[in-house]
Amino acid sequence: MGHYIVAASLAFALVGVVTAALPGKRRVERSATIDASPETVFALVSSTEGFQKFNPYKDDEPNLVITPSGPSRGVGASFAFKGKDTEGRQTIVAMEENKSVTMQIDLGAMGKPVQSFTLTPEGNQTKVTWATETEFGANPVGRVFGTMMDGYLGPIYERGLANLDRAAKPRS
């Protein structure tokens, strides 16, 4: 029986060493060129109502409950979201007119990632980079989850950017 205890202890130590070696911070980003001016794109990403016009999470969960609070746009604009698998709050914490918007997302025990949109003019279009940075610290579960973040969030952001391109086009 002593051999099993030693083997289990070694396995546990090995898992600890492996997870400690994983990065404590992850960044996921996707970019797309949107057929609209930076001003048009900025108006959408810097407002609670505008964000809902391209929110990719609503594609998978049409019954996602969105509850706005604070100002309708700009720093302090916020909304709570509640779905079947998640809930939290997204709040604009910084922005530079027609260039960038930074949001704090509060997922409770799941963490507080920072999400940003960076807008770069390209002729009559705008390159939009949607990024999220998450810090896991020493949390081994978070570090393991971090290895899967790009595969999970990347396709969601790609879909959101396609939604943004459609939402930014004038209605005829």
PLY file of the C-alpha trace (Angstrom):
ply
format ascii 1.0
element vertex 172
property float x
property float y
property float z
element edge 171
property int vertex1
property int vertex2
end_header
0.00 0.00 0.00
2.92 2.32 0.66
3.89 2.14 -3.04
0.44 3.40 -4.03
0.74 6.37 -1.68
4.17 7.22 -3.10
2.89 6.85 -6.70
-0.17 9.01 -5.96
2.01 11.64 -4.29
4.38 11.70 -7.26
1.45 11.97 -9.71
-0.05 14.83 -7.70
3.31 16.62 -7.58
3.76 16.15 -11.34
0.32 17.67 -12.03
1.24 20.61 -9.79
4.54 21.17 -11.60
2.89 20.95 -15.05
0.07 23.39 -14.21
2.52 25.79 -12.54
4.50 25.82 -15.80
1.45 26.94 -17.80
1.10 30.70 -18.44
-0.79 32.65 -15.77
-2.14 35.07 -18.38
-3.78 34.55 -21.77
-4.74 36.82 -24.64
-7.19 35.88 -27.37
-7.70 38.18 -30.33
-9.26 38.24 -33.74
-9.29 40.96 -36.37
-11.48 41.73 -39.35
-11.84 44.57 -41.80
-15.28 46.14 -41.44
-16.83 47.94 -44.37
-17.54 51.11 -42.38
-15.78 54.16 -40.97
-14.15 54.13 -37.52
-16.88 56.57 -36.38
-19.64 54.12 -37.35
-17.90 51.14 -35.72
-17.05 53.16 -32.61
-20.71 54.16 -32.19
-21.63 50.46 -32.02
-18.85 49.20 -29.71
-19.05 52.16 -27.32
-22.73 51.78 -26.46
-24.74 49.14 -24.67
-27.47 49.15 -27.33
-24.91 49.11 -30.15
-23.07 46.13 -28.65
-26.30 44.13 -28.63
-26.59 44.60 -32.41
-23.54 42.38 -32.94
-23.29 40.43 -29.64
-22.30 36.92 -30.80
-23.45 35.30 -27.56
-27.03 36.10 -28.51
-26.60 33.95 -31.66
-26.26 30.81 -29.54
-28.64 31.91 -26.82
-31.51 34.05 -28.15
-33.04 34.15 -24.65
-29.92 35.75 -23.17
-31.19 38.36 -20.71
-29.47 41.74 -21.06
-30.07 44.41 -18.39
-28.46 47.80 -19.16
-27.33 50.20 -16.44
-25.42 53.46 -16.23
-25.08 55.75 -19.22
-26.13 54.37 -22.61
-22.65 54.88 -24.07
-19.12 55.71 -23.03
-17.24 55.08 -19.80
-19.60 53.60 -17.22
-22.00 52.14 -19.78
-22.75 48.66 -18.51
-25.00 45.69 -18.88
-25.63 42.57 -16.89
-26.12 39.34 -18.81
-27.67 36.10 -17.71
-27.88 32.94 -19.75
-28.33 29.26 -19.21
-24.62 28.68 -18.51
-23.21 32.04 -17.45
-23.92 35.40 -15.96
-21.95 38.52 -15.31
-21.53 42.19 -16.13
-19.68 44.08 -18.85
-18.69 47.72 -18.24
-16.83 50.19 -20.43
-13.85 51.40 -18.38
-11.87 53.39 -20.96
-12.12 54.63 -24.51
-10.44 56.84 -27.05
-12.87 58.42 -29.50
-13.04 56.43 -32.77
-9.91 54.44 -31.80
-10.54 52.05 -28.90
-12.95 50.81 -26.25
-11.90 48.80 -23.18
-14.39 46.81 -21.10
-14.12 45.03 -17.77
-16.07 41.81 -17.66
-17.04 40.46 -14.24
-17.78 36.74 -14.31
-17.80 36.34 -10.53
-15.77 33.33 -9.43
-14.77 32.68 -13.07
-12.67 35.87 -13.17
-12.54 39.39 -14.51
-11.16 39.43 -18.04
-10.49 42.72 -19.85
-11.92 43.00 -23.36
-10.89 45.61 -25.91
-11.77 46.78 -29.39
-9.06 48.59 -31.34
-10.12 50.46 -34.50
-7.62 51.23 -37.26
-8.69 53.17 -40.37
-7.93 51.42 -43.69
-9.16 53.67 -46.47
-12.97 53.70 -46.29
-12.93 50.67 -43.99
-11.89 49.91 -40.42
-9.69 47.10 -39.14
-11.24 45.98 -35.84
-9.25 43.91 -33.38
-11.33 42.28 -30.64
-9.16 41.00 -27.80
-9.54 39.62 -24.30
-6.85 39.27 -21.67
-7.37 37.04 -18.67
-5.11 36.63 -15.64
-5.23 33.30 -13.83
-2.52 33.90 -11.27
-1.54 30.64 -9.60
-4.98 29.04 -10.11
-4.19 25.64 -11.72
-7.73 25.17 -13.06
-7.63 28.61 -14.67
-4.23 27.91 -16.20
-5.52 24.68 -17.75
-8.66 26.46 -18.98
-6.39 29.14 -20.47
-4.89 26.58 -22.84
-8.38 26.19 -24.39
-9.39 29.86 -24.49
-8.35 30.57 -28.07
-10.26 27.57 -29.38
-13.36 28.64 -27.43
-13.36 32.45 -27.77
-11.73 32.75 -31.21
-14.72 31.44 -33.20
-17.12 33.51 -31.07
-15.14 36.68 -31.84
-14.99 35.79 -35.55
-18.77 35.47 -35.59
-19.13 38.70 -33.61
-16.92 40.57 -36.07
-19.04 39.29 -38.97
-22.13 40.46 -37.04
-20.43 43.83 -36.51
-19.75 44.16 -40.23
-23.47 43.58 -40.95
-24.61 45.92 -38.15
-22.32 48.73 -39.40
-23.79 48.73 -42.91
-26.49 51.28 -43.65
-29.95 49.83 -44.03
-31.48 50.42 -47.45
0 1
1 2
2 3
3 4
4 5
5 6
6 7
7 8
8 9
9 10
10 11
11 12
12 13
13 14
14 15
15 16
16 17
17 18
18 19
19 20
20 21
21 22
22 23
23 24
24 25
25 26
26 27
27 28
28 29
29 30
30 31
31 32
32 33
33 34
34 35
35 36
36 37
37 38
38 39
39 40
40 41
41 42
42 43
43 44
44 45
45 46
46 47
47 48
48 49
49 50
50 51
51 52
52 53
53 54
54 55
55 56
56 57
57 58
58 59
59 60
60 61
61 62
62 63
63 64
64 65
65 66
66 67
67 68
68 69
69 70
70 71
71 72
72 73
73 74
74 75
75 76
76 77
77 78
78 79
79 80
80 81
81 82
82 83
83 84
84 85
85 86
86 87
87 88
88 89
89 90
90 91
91 92
92 93
93 94
94 95
95 96
96 97
97 98
98 99
99 100
100 101
101 102
102 103
103 104
104 105
105 106
106 107
107 108
108 109
109 110
110 111
111 112
112 113
113 114
114 115
115 116
116 117
117 118
118 119
119 120
120 121
121 122
122 123
123 124
124 125
125 126
126 127
127 128
128 129
129 130
130 131
131 132
132 133
133 134
134 135
135 136
136 137
137 138
138 139
139 140
140 141
141 142
142 143
143 144
144 145
145 146
146 147
147 148
148 149
149 150
150 151
151 152
152 153
153 154
154 155
155 156
156 157
157 158
158 159
159 160
160 161
161 162
162 163
163 164
164 165
165 166
166 167
167 168
168 169
169 170
170 171
